[in-house]
Amino acid sequence: MNALPRFAILSLSVLGLAACASMQDKTAMAPAMTAGQHATIQTDYAYMAKVESIARARGVDVQWVNPPVKRSVPHQQ
């Protein structure tokens, strides 16, 4: 009788640890840069205008809390 709750707790613990281990580091998603290069971050005004235009046509008011950004890496020469 005691084995079932212990097994359930152990199983949930193992699944929780496995989920944490599979999370990707955010630096792995960043574009590759060589030494001395810096990515520039700019607000994506074209995307914001497109979203606001569609929202206005649907009668929705958009308020940007975290405006979208685009990152770019300088080209190597």
All heavy atoms as TSV, in Angstrom:
chain	resi	resn	atom	element	x	y	z
A	1	MET	N	N	0.806	-1.185	0.000
A	1	MET	CA	C	0.000	0.000	0.000
A	1	MET	C	C	0.859	1.265	0.000
A	1	MET	O	O	0.520	2.217	-0.666
A	1	MET	CB	C	-0.881	-0.060	1.234
A	1	MET	CG	C	-2.228	0.567	1.140
A	1	MET	SD	S	-3.272	-0.051	-0.135
A	1	MET	CE	C	-4.740	0.695	0.410
A	2	ASN	N	N	1.951	1.266	0.743
A	2	ASN	CA	C	2.832	2.426	0.805
A	2	ASN	C	C	3.685	2.572	-0.447
A	2	ASN	O	O	4.223	3.638	-0.696
A	2	ASN	CB	C	3.758	2.330	2.018
A	2	ASN	CG	C	3.110	2.897	3.268
A	2	ASN	OD1	O	2.154	3.646	3.167
A	2	ASN	ND2	N	3.648	2.537	4.417
A	3	ALA	N	N	3.824	1.521	-1.205
A	3	ALA	CA	C	4.708	1.546	-2.371
A	3	ALA	C	C	4.175	2.458	-3.475
A	3	ALA	O	O	4.954	3.113	-4.166
A	3	ALA	CB	C	4.919	0.139	-2.905
A	4	LEU	N	N	2.879	2.503	-3.667
A	4	LEU	CA	C	2.309	3.300	-4.761
A	4	LEU	C	C	2.558	4.804	-4.589
A	4	LEU	O	O	3.034	5.449	-5.533
A	4	LEU	CB	C	0.812	3.010	-4.903
A	4	LEU	CG	C	0.129	3.673	-6.091
A	4	LEU	CD1	C	0.792	3.231	-7.394
A	4	LEU	CD2	C	-1.341	3.330	-6.107
A	5	PRO	N	N	2.277	5.411	-3.420
A	5	PRO	CA	C	2.579	6.852	-3.292
A	5	PRO	C	C	4.075	7.148	-3.405
A	5	PRO	O	O	4.456	8.157	-4.006
A	5	PRO	CB	C	2.061	7.212	-1.897
A	5	PRO	CG	C	1.071	6.154	-1.549
A	5	PRO	CD	C	1.518	4.929	-2.268
A	6	ARG	N	N	4.917	6.299	-2.883
A	6	ARG	CA	C	6.367	6.516	-2.994
A	6	ARG	C	C	6.806	6.449	-4.452
A	6	ARG	O	O	7.618	7.251	-4.909
A	6	ARG	CB	C	7.127	5.473	-2.175
A	6	ARG	CG	C	7.047	5.706	-0.706
A	6	ARG	CD	C	7.850	4.686	0.033
A	6	ARG	NE	N	7.681	4.847	1.473
A	6	ARG	CZ	C	8.115	3.998	2.362
A	6	ARG	NH1	N	8.738	2.894	2.000
A	6	ARG	NH2	N	7.913	4.230	3.646
A	7	PHE	N	N	6.261	5.478	-5.183
A	7	PHE	CA	C	6.607	5.337	-6.593
A	7	PHE	C	C	6.128	6.565	-7.381
A	7	PHE	O	O	6.845	7.062	-8.265
A	7	PHE	CB	C	5.985	4.062	-7.170
A	7	PHE	CG	C	6.302	3.848	-8.620
A	7	PHE	CD1	C	7.571	3.472	-9.017
A	7	PHE	CD2	C	5.338	4.054	-9.598
A	7	PHE	CE1	C	7.879	3.278	-10.351
A	7	PHE	CE2	C	5.630	3.879	-10.929
A	7	PHE	CZ	C	6.907	3.479	-11.308
A	8	ALA	N	N	4.942	7.070	-7.065
A	8	ALA	CA	C	4.412	8.239	-7.764
A	8	ALA	C	C	5.284	9.472	-7.497
A	8	ALA	O	O	5.611	10.225	-8.422
A	8	ALA	CB	C	2.976	8.506	-7.329
A	9	ILE	N	N	5.691	9.681	-6.251
A	9	ILE	CA	C	6.538	10.826	-5.916
A	9	ILE	C	C	7.894	10.698	-6.589
A	9	ILE	O	O	8.426	11.668	-7.143
A	9	ILE	CB	C	6.679	10.955	-4.388
A	9	ILE	CG1	C	5.340	11.380	-3.788
A	9	ILE	CG2	C	7.766	11.953	-4.023
A	9	ILE	CD1	C	5.304	11.362	-2.283
A	10	LEU	N	N	8.465	9.501	-6.577
A	10	LEU	CA	C	9.754	9.279	-7.229
A	10	LEU	C	C	9.654	9.519	-8.729
A	10	LEU	O	O	10.520	10.168	-9.328
A	10	LEU	CB	C	10.247	7.856	-6.944
A	10	LEU	CG	C	11.571	7.470	-7.589
A	10	LEU	CD1	C	12.693	8.324	-7.023
A	10	LEU	CD2	C	11.855	6.001	-7.392
A	11	SER	N	N	8.578	9.049	-9.354
A	11	SER	CA	C	8.400	9.231	-10.801
A	11	SER	C	C	8.267	10.714	-11.159
A	11	SER	O	O	8.870	11.181	-12.126
A	11	SER	CB	C	7.158	8.486	-11.283
A	11	SER	OG	O	7.297	7.115	-11.061
A	12	LEU	N	N	7.479	11.454	-10.378
A	12	LEU	CA	C	7.319	12.884	-10.651
A	12	LEU	C	C	8.628	13.638	-10.452
A	12	LEU	O	O	8.936	14.565	-11.204
A	12	LEU	CB	C	6.225	13.463	-9.761
A	12	LEU	CG	C	4.803	13.038	-10.109
A	12	LEU	CD1	C	3.816	13.558	-9.071
A	12	LEU	CD2	C	4.425	13.511	-11.492
A	13	SER	N	N	9.400	13.234	-9.469
A	13	SER	CA	C	10.696	13.880	-9.243
A	13	SER	C	C	11.638	13.653	-10.413
A	13	SER	O	O	12.312	14.569	-10.882
A	13	SER	CB	C	11.341	13.355	-7.968
A	13	SER	OG	O	10.528	13.631	-6.858
A	14	VAL	N	N	11.678	12.423	-10.900
A	14	VAL	CA	C	12.560	12.098	-12.028
A	14	VAL	C	C	12.114	12.847	-13.274
A	14	VAL	O	O	12.939	13.390	-14.020
A	14	VAL	CB	C	12.589	10.572	-12.264
A	14	VAL	CG1	C	13.264	10.230	-13.577
A	14	VAL	CG2	C	13.282	9.876	-11.107
A	15	LEU	N	N	10.809	12.919	-13.519
A	15	LEU	CA	C	10.314	13.655	-14.685
A	15	LEU	C	C	10.621	15.150	-14.568
A	15	LEU	O	O	10.967	15.798	-15.558
A	15	LEU	CB	C	8.806	13.436	-14.838
A	15	LEU	CG	C	8.384	12.060	-15.327
A	15	LEU	CD1	C	6.862	11.937	-15.299
A	15	LEU	CD2	C	8.912	11.798	-16.719
A	16	GLY	N	N	10.503	15.692	-13.381
A	16	GLY	CA	C	10.824	17.103	-13.179
A	16	GLY	C	C	12.284	17.399	-13.445
A	16	GLY	O	O	12.631	18.397	-14.075
A	17	LEU	N	N	13.165	16.537	-12.965
A	17	LEU	CA	C	14.597	16.731	-13.205
A	17	LEU	C	C	14.938	16.576	-14.680
A	17	LEU	O	O	15.772	17.299	-15.214
A	17	LEU	CB	C	15.408	15.750	-12.364
A	17	LEU	CG	C	15.415	16.037	-10.864
A	17	LEU	CD1	C	16.136	14.911	-10.126
A	17	LEU	CD2	C	16.057	17.365	-10.569
A	18	ALA	N	N	14.288	15.636	-15.343
A	18	ALA	CA	C	14.538	15.436	-16.768
A	18	ALA	C	C	14.087	16.660	-17.574
A	18	ALA	O	O	14.745	17.061	-18.534
A	18	ALA	CB	C	13.829	14.185	-17.264
A	19	ALA	N	N	12.988	17.266	-17.177
A	19	ALA	CA	C	12.500	18.451	-17.882
A	19	ALA	C	C	13.464	19.618	-17.706
A	19	ALA	O	O	13.716	20.373	-18.639
A	19	ALA	CB	C	11.107	18.820	-17.366
A	20	CYS	N	N	14.010	19.779	-16.518
A	20	CYS	CA	C	14.964	20.864	-16.274
A	20	CYS	C	C	16.261	20.643	-17.050
A	20	CYS	O	O	16.862	21.593	-17.532
A	20	CYS	CB	C	15.284	20.979	-14.789
A	20	CYS	SG	S	13.900	21.600	-13.827
A	21	ALA	N	N	16.684	19.399	-17.160
A	21	ALA	CA	C	17.930	19.099	-17.850
A	21	ALA	C	C	17.812	19.316	-19.355
A	21	ALA	O	O	18.804	19.573	-20.027
A	21	ALA	CB	C	18.347	17.658	-17.570
A	22	SER	N	N	16.602	19.248	-19.894
A	22	SER	CA	C	16.444	19.377	-21.333
A	22	SER	C	C	16.252	20.818	-21.769
A	22	SER	O	O	16.142	21.089	-22.957
A	22	SER	CB	C	15.252	18.542	-21.802
A	22	SER	OG	O	14.052	19.086	-21.284
A	23	MET	N	N	16.191	21.757	-20.845
A	23	MET	CA	C	16.009	23.166	-21.210
A	23	MET	C	C	17.270	23.674	-21.903
A	23	MET	O	O	18.370	23.418	-21.469
A	23	MET	CB	C	15.697	24.009	-19.981
A	23	MET	CG	C	14.448	23.533	-19.300
A	23	MET	SD	S	13.226	24.705	-18.819
A	23	MET	CE	C	13.631	26.236	-19.433
A	24	GLN	N	N	17.068	24.425	-22.979
A	24	GLN	CA	C	18.181	24.925	-23.758
A	24	GLN	C	C	18.676	26.246	-23.177
A	24	GLN	O	O	17.885	27.081	-22.748
A	24	GLN	CB	C	17.716	25.139	-25.187
A	24	GLN	CG	C	18.787	25.036	-26.201
A	24	GLN	CD	C	18.205	25.185	-27.590
A	24	GLN	OE1	O	17.267	25.916	-27.800
A	24	GLN	NE2	N	18.784	24.476	-28.528
A	25	ASP	N	N	19.962	26.421	-23.168
A	25	ASP	CA	C	20.538	27.681	-22.695
A	25	ASP	C	C	20.271	28.755	-23.736
A	25	ASP	O	O	20.352	28.517	-24.940
A	25	ASP	CB	C	22.036	27.499	-22.491
A	25	ASP	CG	C	22.688	28.698	-21.838
A	25	ASP	OD1	O	21.962	29.495	-21.224
A	25	ASP	OD2	O	23.910	28.814	-21.935
A	26	LYS	N	N	19.938	29.954	-23.312
A	26	LYS	CA	C	19.615	31.025	-24.255
A	26	LYS	C	C	20.799	31.406	-25.134
A	26	LYS	O	O	20.621	31.858	-26.242
A	26	LYS	CB	C	19.089	32.241	-23.507
A	26	LYS	CG	C	17.712	32.034	-22.960
A	26	LYS	CD	C	17.092	33.357	-22.624
A	26	LYS	CE	C	15.727	33.129	-22.035
A	26	LYS	NZ	N	14.674	33.389	-22.953
A	27	THR	N	N	22.020	31.213	-24.639
A	27	THR	CA	C	23.170	31.555	-25.468
A	27	THR	C	C	23.301	30.606	-26.649
A	27	THR	O	O	23.910	30.950	-27.646
A	27	THR	CB	C	24.472	31.521	-24.647
A	27	THR	OG1	O	24.620	30.232	-24.070
A	27	THR	CG2	C	24.459	32.583	-23.565
A	28	ALA	N	N	22.724	29.427	-26.559
A	28	ALA	CA	C	22.775	28.489	-27.672
A	28	ALA	C	C	21.911	28.970	-28.828
A	28	ALA	O	O	22.124	28.577	-29.968
A	28	ALA	CB	C	22.319	27.106	-27.223
A	29	MET	N	N	20.935	29.834	-28.557
A	29	MET	CA	C	20.050	30.333	-29.600
A	29	MET	C	C	20.586	31.609	-30.243
A	29	MET	O	O	20.066	32.064	-31.240
A	29	MET	CB	C	18.664	30.593	-29.015
A	29	MET	CG	C	17.972	29.332	-28.557
A	29	MET	SD	S	16.305	29.638	-27.975
A	29	MET	CE	C	16.648	30.148	-26.297
A	30	ALA	N	N	21.604	32.211	-29.664
A	30	ALA	CA	C	22.164	33.445	-30.198
A	30	ALA	C	C	23.006	33.156	-31.432
A	30	ALA	O	O	23.595	32.088	-31.549
A	30	ALA	CB	C	23.018	34.127	-29.133
A	31	PRO	N	N	23.085	34.101	-32.368
A	31	PRO	CA	C	23.918	33.872	-33.546
A	31	PRO	C	C	25.396	33.774	-33.156
A	31	PRO	O	O	25.847	34.423	-32.209
A	31	PRO	CB	C	23.659	35.097	-34.423
A	31	PRO	CG	C	22.993	36.095	-33.557
A	31	PRO	CD	C	22.396	35.376	-32.397
A	32	ALA	N	N	26.125	32.969	-33.880
A	32	ALA	CA	C	27.546	32.781	-33.593
A	32	ALA	C	C	28.321	34.045	-33.956
A	32	ALA	O	O	28.129	34.628	-35.010
A	32	ALA	CB	C	28.078	31.594	-34.381
A	33	MET	N	N	29.198	34.466	-33.047
A	33	MET	CA	C	30.001	35.660	-33.276
A	33	MET	C	C	31.453	35.338	-32.964
A	33	MET	O	O	31.746	34.529	-32.096
A	33	MET	CB	C	29.543	36.807	-32.374
A	33	MET	CG	C	28.150	37.282	-32.653
A	33	MET	SD	S	27.698	38.707	-31.658
A	33	MET	CE	C	27.613	37.985	-30.049
A	34	THR	N	N	32.339	35.985	-33.681
A	34	THR	CA	C	33.747	35.820	-33.389
A	34	THR	C	C	34.171	36.903	-32.412
A	34	THR	O	O	33.417	37.812	-32.107
A	34	THR	CB	C	34.588	35.921	-34.684
A	34	THR	OG1	O	34.364	37.207	-35.263
A	34	THR	CG2	C	34.212	34.830	-35.671
A	35	ALA	N	N	35.400	36.799	-31.926
A	35	ALA	CA	C	35.900	37.775	-30.958
A	35	ALA	C	C	35.880	39.172	-31.563
A	35	ALA	O	O	36.225	39.376	-32.727
A	35	ALA	CB	C	37.308	37.407	-30.538
A	36	GLY	N	N	35.455	40.128	-30.796
A	36	GLY	CA	C	35.429	41.508	-31.248
A	36	GLY	C	C	34.125	41.926	-31.896
A	36	GLY	O	O	33.917	43.098	-32.165
A	37	GLN	N	N	33.235	40.999	-32.175
A	37	GLN	CA	C	31.947	41.341	-32.780
A	37	GLN	C	C	30.909	41.531	-31.687
A	37	GLN	O	O	30.921	40.842	-30.672
A	37	GLN	CB	C	31.465	40.242	-33.714
A	37	GLN	CG	C	32.176	40.187	-35.029
A	37	GLN	CD	C	31.539	39.158	-35.932
A	37	GLN	OE1	O	30.990	38.167	-35.470
A	37	GLN	NE2	N	31.624	39.380	-37.222
A	38	HIS	N	N	29.997	42.451	-31.916
A	38	HIS	CA	C	28.901	42.684	-30.987
A	38	HIS	C	C	27.607	42.716	-31.772
A	38	HIS	O	O	27.529	43.360	-32.816
A	38	HIS	CB	C	29.083	44.013	-30.246
A	38	HIS	CG	C	30.336	44.061	-29.429
A	38	HIS	ND1	N	30.482	43.363	-28.262
A	38	HIS	CD2	C	31.509	44.718	-29.627
A	38	HIS	CE1	C	31.685	43.587	-27.765
A	38	HIS	NE2	N	32.336	44.409	-28.580
A	39	ALA	N	N	26.603	42.018	-31.278
A	39	ALA	CA	C	25.301	42.034	-31.928
A	39	ALA	C	C	24.611	43.359	-31.622
A	39	ALA	O	O	24.689	43.867	-30.509
A	39	ALA	CB	C	24.444	40.884	-31.439
A	40	THR	N	N	23.959	43.919	-32.614
A	40	THR	CA	C	23.193	45.134	-32.389
A	40	THR	C	C	21.731	44.747	-32.209
A	40	THR	O	O	21.220	43.871	-32.898
A	40	THR	CB	C	23.332	46.113	-33.564
A	40	THR	OG1	O	22.918	45.466	-34.772
A	40	THR	CG2	C	24.764	46.582	-33.728
A	41	ILE	N	N	21.083	45.394	-31.273
A	41	ILE	CA	C	19.680	45.126	-30.986
A	41	ILE	C	C	18.900	46.388	-31.313
A	41	ILE	O	O	19.182	47.457	-30.786
A	41	ILE	CB	C	19.486	44.736	-29.509
A	41	ILE	CG1	C	20.295	43.490	-29.192
A	41	ILE	CG2	C	18.018	44.524	-29.198
A	41	ILE	CD1	C	20.296	43.111	-27.735
A	42	GLN	N	N	17.921	46.242	-32.204
A	42	GLN	CA	C	17.117	47.383	-32.626
A	42	GLN	C	C	15.640	47.027	-32.509
A	42	GLN	O	O	15.247	45.884	-32.714
A	42	GLN	CB	C	17.421	47.742	-34.082
A	42	GLN	CG	C	18.847	48.144	-34.319
A	42	GLN	CD	C	19.128	48.332	-35.803
A	42	GLN	OE1	O	18.419	47.809	-36.644
A	42	GLN	NE2	N	20.173	49.078	-36.104
A	43	THR	N	N	14.823	48.014	-32.187
A	43	THR	CA	C	13.383	47.805	-32.146
A	43	THR	C	C	12.892	47.544	-33.563
A	43	THR	O	O	13.274	48.235	-34.502
A	43	THR	CB	C	12.679	49.044	-31.563
A	43	THR	OG1	O	13.237	49.304	-30.276
A	43	THR	CG2	C	11.192	48.813	-31.425
A	44	ASP	N	N	12.053	46.531	-33.718
A	44	ASP	CA	C	11.542	46.131	-35.029
A	44	ASP	C	C	10.283	46.949	-35.354
A	44	ASP	O	O	9.154	46.502	-35.164
A	44	ASP	CB	C	11.241	44.638	-35.034
A	44	ASP	CG	C	11.049	44.083	-36.428
A	44	ASP	OD1	O	10.963	44.873	-37.381
A	44	ASP	OD2	O	10.980	42.849	-36.559
A	45	TYR	N	N	10.490	48.167	-35.847
A	45	TYR	CA	C	9.385	49.075	-36.108
A	45	TYR	C	C	8.499	48.601	-37.258
A	45	TYR	O	O	7.296	48.859	-37.257
A	45	TYR	CB	C	9.905	50.487	-36.390
A	45	TYR	CG	C	10.510	51.137	-35.174
A	45	TYR	CD1	C	11.875	51.348	-35.076
A	45	TYR	CD2	C	9.705	51.528	-34.109
A	45	TYR	CE1	C	12.439	51.929	-33.950
A	45	TYR	CE2	C	10.251	52.113	-32.973
A	45	TYR	CZ	C	11.620	52.313	-32.900
A	45	TYR	OH	O	12.166	52.880	-31.781
A	46	ALA	N	N	9.062	47.912	-38.231
A	46	ALA	CA	C	8.263	47.419	-39.358
A	46	ALA	C	C	7.248	46.382	-38.868
A	46	ALA	O	O	6.069	46.418	-39.252
A	46	ALA	CB	C	9.174	46.807	-40.422
A	47	TYR	N	N	7.682	45.479	-37.999
A	47	TYR	CA	C	6.782	44.472	-37.448
A	47	TYR	C	C	5.707	45.131	-36.584
A	47	TYR	O	O	4.530	44.770	-36.655
A	47	TYR	CB	C	7.572	43.449	-36.628
A	47	TYR	CG	C	6.702	42.411	-35.953
A	47	TYR	CD1	C	6.147	41.371	-36.680
A	47	TYR	CD2	C	6.447	42.486	-34.589
A	47	TYR	CE1	C	5.345	40.427	-36.063
A	47	TYR	CE2	C	5.651	41.547	-33.967
A	47	TYR	CZ	C	5.105	40.515	-34.702
A	47	TYR	OH	O	4.313	39.586	-34.090
A	48	MET	N	N	6.121	46.123	-35.784
A	48	MET	CA	C	5.163	46.819	-34.929
A	48	MET	C	C	4.095	47.517	-35.764
A	48	MET	O	O	2.901	47.477	-35.436
A	48	MET	CB	C	5.883	47.840	-34.042
A	48	MET	CG	C	6.716	47.226	-32.952
A	48	MET	SD	S	7.680	48.421	-32.011
A	48	MET	CE	C	6.396	49.340	-31.196
A	49	ALA	N	N	4.497	48.148	-36.855
A	49	ALA	CA	C	3.547	48.844	-37.720
A	49	ALA	C	C	2.566	47.856	-38.349
A	49	ALA	O	O	1.362	48.145	-38.457
A	49	ALA	CB	C	4.288	49.616	-38.807
A	50	LYS	N	N	3.069	46.697	-38.756
A	50	LYS	CA	C	2.212	45.683	-39.372
A	50	LYS	C	C	1.170	45.181	-38.374
A	50	LYS	O	O	-0.013	45.072	-38.694
A	50	LYS	CB	C	3.089	44.520	-39.866
A	50	LYS	CG	C	2.436	43.664	-40.918
A	50	LYS	CD	C	3.332	42.526	-41.370
A	50	LYS	CE	C	4.652	43.021	-41.887
A	50	LYS	NZ	N	5.508	41.935	-42.405
A	51	VAL	N	N	1.614	44.878	-37.146
A	51	VAL	CA	C	0.693	44.385	-36.117
A	51	VAL	C	C	-0.327	45.449	-35.748
A	51	VAL	O	O	-1.523	45.171	-35.629
A	51	VAL	CB	C	1.481	43.920	-34.863
A	51	VAL	CG1	C	0.555	43.653	-33.695
A	51	VAL	CG2	C	2.298	42.687	-35.181
A	52	GLU	N	N	0.118	46.702	-35.595
A	52	GLU	CA	C	-0.797	47.774	-35.228
A	52	GLU	C	C	-1.809	48.056	-36.332
A	52	GLU	O	O	-2.965	48.372	-36.053
A	52	GLU	CB	C	-0.012	49.030	-34.874
A	52	GLU	CG	C	0.717	48.900	-33.558
A	52	GLU	CD	C	1.640	50.061	-33.251
A	52	GLU	OE1	O	1.805	50.950	-34.113
A	52	GLU	OE2	O	2.208	50.055	-32.142
A	53	SER	N	N	-1.397	47.913	-37.586
A	53	SER	CA	C	-2.313	48.115	-38.705
A	53	SER	C	C	-3.417	47.055	-38.699
A	53	SER	O	O	-4.599	47.377	-38.865
A	53	SER	CB	C	-1.535	48.065	-40.023
A	53	SER	OG	O	-2.405	48.076	-41.118
A	54	ILE	N	N	-3.047	45.807	-38.504
A	54	ILE	CA	C	-4.036	44.725	-38.452
A	54	ILE	C	C	-4.955	44.907	-37.248
A	54	ILE	O	O	-6.168	44.723	-37.340
A	54	ILE	CB	C	-3.328	43.352	-38.413
A	54	ILE	CG1	C	-2.602	43.105	-39.737
A	54	ILE	CG2	C	-4.314	42.234	-38.129
A	54	ILE	CD1	C	-1.675	41.908	-39.716
A	55	ALA	N	N	-4.369	45.284	-36.115
A	55	ALA	CA	C	-5.168	45.483	-34.907
A	55	ALA	C	C	-6.158	46.628	-35.080
A	55	ALA	O	O	-7.313	46.536	-34.662
A	55	ALA	CB	C	-4.248	45.742	-33.720
A	56	ARG	N	N	-5.722	47.719	-35.699
A	56	ARG	CA	C	-6.591	48.873	-35.919
A	56	ARG	C	C	-7.767	48.489	-36.808
A	56	ARG	O	O	-8.909	48.905	-36.568
A	56	ARG	CB	C	-5.777	50.004	-36.562
A	56	ARG	CG	C	-6.161	51.354	-36.098
A	56	ARG	CD	C	-5.320	52.509	-36.661
A	56	ARG	NE	N	-4.257	52.204	-37.599
A	56	ARG	CZ	C	-2.958	52.098	-37.273
A	56	ARG	NH1	N	-2.589	52.259	-36.027
A	56	ARG	NH2	N	-2.060	51.837	-38.190
A	57	ALA	N	N	-7.503	47.662	-37.836
A	57	ALA	CA	C	-8.571	47.221	-38.739
A	57	ALA	C	C	-9.595	46.357	-38.001
A	57	ALA	O	O	-10.775	46.327	-38.373
A	57	ALA	CB	C	-7.972	46.440	-39.901
A	58	ARG	N	N	-9.162	45.674	-36.954
A	58	ARG	CA	C	-10.058	44.811	-36.177
A	58	ARG	C	C	-10.642	45.532	-34.968
A	58	ARG	O	O	-11.385	44.936	-34.196
A	58	ARG	CB	C	-9.307	43.568	-35.708
A	58	ARG	CG	C	-8.877	42.691	-36.854
A	58	ARG	CD	C	-8.138	41.476	-36.370
A	58	ARG	NE	N	-7.709	40.662	-37.502
A	58	ARG	CZ	C	-6.986	39.571	-37.395
A	58	ARG	NH1	N	-6.594	39.140	-36.215
A	58	ARG	NH2	N	-6.645	38.892	-38.465
A	59	GLY	N	N	-10.288	46.791	-34.778
A	59	GLY	CA	C	-10.819	47.558	-33.667
A	59	GLY	C	C	-10.158	47.249	-32.335
A	59	GLY	O	O	-10.762	47.417	-31.288
A	60	VAL	N	N	-8.922	46.813	-32.372
A	60	VAL	CA	C	-8.182	46.448	-31.164
A	60	VAL	C	C	-7.094	47.484	-30.927
A	60	VAL	O	O	-6.420	47.917	-31.859
A	60	VAL	CB	C	-7.552	45.040	-31.306
A	60	VAL	CG1	C	-6.733	44.690	-30.087
A	60	VAL	CG2	C	-8.624	43.997	-31.556
A	61	ASP	N	N	-6.922	47.873	-29.676
A	61	ASP	CA	C	-5.871	48.818	-29.310
A	61	ASP	C	C	-4.660	48.031	-28.814
A	61	ASP	O	O	-4.791	47.183	-27.936
A	61	ASP	CB	C	-6.368	49.765	-28.215
A	61	ASP	CG	C	-5.344	50.823	-27.871
A	61	ASP	OD1	O	-4.654	51.293	-28.786
A	61	ASP	OD2	O	-5.237	51.169	-26.675
A	62	VAL	N	N	-3.494	48.288	-29.380
A	62	VAL	CA	C	-2.268	47.587	-28.998
A	62	VAL	C	C	-1.424	48.500	-28.132
A	62	VAL	O	O	-1.202	49.659	-28.472
A	62	VAL	CB	C	-1.450	47.160	-30.244
A	62	VAL	CG1	C	-0.148	46.510	-29.840
A	62	VAL	CG2	C	-2.260	46.233	-31.113
A	63	GLN	N	N	-0.973	47.968	-27.007
A	63	GLN	CA	C	-0.055	48.705	-26.144
A	63	GLN	C	C	1.164	47.817	-25.939
A	63	GLN	O	O	1.075	46.745	-25.351
A	63	GLN	CB	C	-0.716	49.023	-24.804
A	63	GLN	CG	C	0.153	49.849	-23.913
A	63	GLN	CD	C	-0.572	50.238	-22.636
A	63	GLN	OE1	O	-1.620	49.695	-22.301
A	63	GLN	NE2	N	-0.008	51.173	-21.920
A	64	TRP	N	N	2.308	48.239	-26.450
A	64	TRP	CA	C	3.527	47.441	-26.388
A	64	TRP	C	C	4.169	47.588	-25.011
A	64	TRP	O	O	4.558	48.669	-24.617
A	64	TRP	CB	C	4.525	47.877	-27.457
A	64	TRP	CG	C	4.010	47.636	-28.842
A	64	TRP	CD1	C	3.423	48.540	-29.657
A	64	TRP	CD2	C	4.034	46.406	-29.556
A	64	TRP	NE1	N	3.076	47.949	-30.838
A	64	TRP	CE2	C	3.442	46.639	-30.817
A	64	TRP	CE3	C	4.493	45.131	-29.262
A	64	TRP	CZ2	C	3.301	45.642	-31.769
A	64	TRP	CZ3	C	4.353	44.135	-30.218
A	64	TRP	CH2	C	3.760	44.395	-31.450
A	65	VAL	N	N	4.284	46.479	-24.301
A	65	VAL	CA	C	4.979	46.462	-23.021
A	65	VAL	C	C	6.449	46.158	-23.267
A	65	VAL	O	O	7.330	46.852	-22.776
A	65	VAL	CB	C	4.358	45.418	-22.071
A	65	VAL	CG1	C	5.136	45.331	-20.778
A	65	VAL	CG2	C	2.907	45.759	-21.808
A	66	ASN	N	N	6.720	45.134	-24.048
A	66	ASN	CA	C	8.070	44.780	-24.478
A	66	ASN	C	C	8.064	44.780	-26.000
A	66	ASN	O	O	7.677	43.788	-26.618
A	66	ASN	CB	C	8.474	43.389	-23.962
A	66	ASN	CG	C	8.600	43.351	-22.469
A	66	ASN	OD1	O	9.102	44.285	-21.863
A	66	ASN	ND2	N	8.137	42.271	-21.865
A	67	PRO	N	N	8.466	45.873	-26.620
A	67	PRO	CA	C	8.417	45.925	-28.078
A	67	PRO	C	C	9.343	44.870	-28.692
A	67	PRO	O	O	10.377	44.532	-28.121
A	67	PRO	CB	C	8.891	47.332	-28.415
A	67	PRO	CG	C	9.499	47.875	-27.192
A	67	PRO	CD	C	8.996	47.099	-26.036
A	68	PRO	N	N	8.950	44.345	-29.852
A	68	PRO	CA	C	9.779	43.332	-30.504
A	68	PRO	C	C	11.112	43.917	-30.952
A	68	PRO	O	O	11.196	45.087	-31.334
A	68	PRO	CB	C	8.940	42.888	-31.699
A	68	PRO	CG	C	8.022	44.022	-31.960
A	68	PRO	CD	C	7.768	44.679	-30.642
A	69	VAL	N	N	12.146	43.106	-30.882
A	69	VAL	CA	C	13.480	43.544	-31.296
A	69	VAL	C	C	14.025	42.591	-32.336
A	69	VAL	O	O	13.590	41.454	-32.455
A	69	VAL	CB	C	14.452	43.625	-30.097
A	69	VAL	CG1	C	14.019	44.685	-29.115
A	69	VAL	CG2	C	14.590	42.282	-29.415
A	70	LYS	N	N	14.971	43.084	-33.101
A	70	LYS	CA	C	15.698	42.221	-34.038
A	70	LYS	C	C	17.176	42.386	-33.750
A	70	LYS	O	O	17.666	43.478	-33.483
A	70	LYS	CB	C	15.354	42.541	-35.484
A	70	LYS	CG	C	15.540	43.974	-35.905
A	70	LYS	CD	C	15.072	44.171	-37.340
A	70	LYS	CE	C	15.101	45.652	-37.681
A	70	LYS	NZ	N	14.630	45.894	-39.029
A	71	ARG	N	N	17.854	41.271	-33.757
A	71	ARG	CA	C	19.287	41.260	-33.484
A	71	ARG	C	C	20.022	41.020	-34.801
A	71	ARG	O	O	19.615	40.198	-35.602
A	71	ARG	CB	C	19.627	40.149	-32.490
A	71	ARG	CG	C	19.083	40.398	-31.122
A	71	ARG	CD	C	19.252	39.157	-30.256
A	71	ARG	NE	N	18.997	39.380	-28.855
A	71	ARG	CZ	C	17.804	39.548	-28.312
A	71	ARG	NH1	N	16.744	39.535	-29.077
A	71	ARG	NH2	N	17.667	39.750	-27.014
A	72	SER	N	N	21.104	41.713	-34.972
A	72	SER	CA	C	21.904	41.506	-36.175
A	72	SER	C	C	23.381	41.486	-35.800
A	72	SER	O	O	23.821	42.206	-34.919
A	72	SER	CB	C	21.624	42.609	-37.198
A	72	SER	OG	O	21.973	43.859	-36.670
A	73	VAL	N	N	24.097	40.643	-36.491
A	73	VAL	CA	C	25.538	40.509	-36.303
A	73	VAL	C	C	26.202	41.181	-37.495
A	73	VAL	O	O	25.809	40.956	-38.635
A	73	VAL	CB	C	25.940	39.018	-36.233
A	73	VAL	CG1	C	27.437	38.868	-36.094
A	73	VAL	CG2	C	25.224	38.342	-35.079
A	74	PRO	N	N	27.198	42.020	-37.274
A	74	PRO	CA	C	27.876	42.662	-38.394
A	74	PRO	C	C	28.490	41.632	-39.339
A	74	PRO	O	O	28.947	40.581	-38.905
A	74	PRO	CB	C	28.973	43.506	-37.741
A	74	PRO	CG	C	28.786	43.424	-36.277
A	74	PRO	CD	C	27.765	42.380	-35.983
A	75	HIS	N	N	28.452	41.943	-40.622
A	75	HIS	CA	C	29.021	41.034	-41.614
A	75	HIS	C	C	30.535	41.041	-41.561
A	75	HIS	O	O	31.153	42.080	-41.363
A	75	HIS	CB	C	28.567	41.429	-43.025
A	75	HIS	CG	C	27.091	41.325	-43.213
A	75	HIS	ND1	N	26.432	40.127	-43.260
A	75	HIS	CD2	C	26.140	42.294	-43.342
A	75	HIS	CE1	C	25.146	40.350	-43.415
A	75	HIS	NE2	N	24.949	41.669	-43.465
A	76	GLN	N	N	31.126	39.858	-41.759
A	76	GLN	CA	C	32.587	39.780	-41.787
A	76	GLN	C	C	33.081	40.190	-43.159
A	76	GLN	O	O	32.456	39.919	-44.176
A	76	GLN	CB	C	33.039	38.351	-41.494
A	76	GLN	CG	C	32.737	37.920	-40.079
A	76	GLN	CD	C	33.211	36.493	-39.827
A	76	GLN	OE1	O	33.753	35.856	-40.699
A	76	GLN	NE2	N	32.992	36.016	-38.634
A	77	GLN	N	N	34.225	40.834	-43.199
A	77	GLN	CA	C	34.769	41.277	-44.491
A	77	GLN	C	C	36.023	40.527	-44.834
A	77	GLN	O	O	36.735	40.027	-44.075
A	77	GLN	CB	C	35.066	42.765	-44.451
A	77	GLN	CG	C	33.796	43.563	-44.283
A	77	GLN	CD	C	34.086	45.053	-44.217
A	77	GLN	OE1	O	35.227	45.493	-44.224
A	77	GLN	NE2	N	33.030	45.846	-44.161
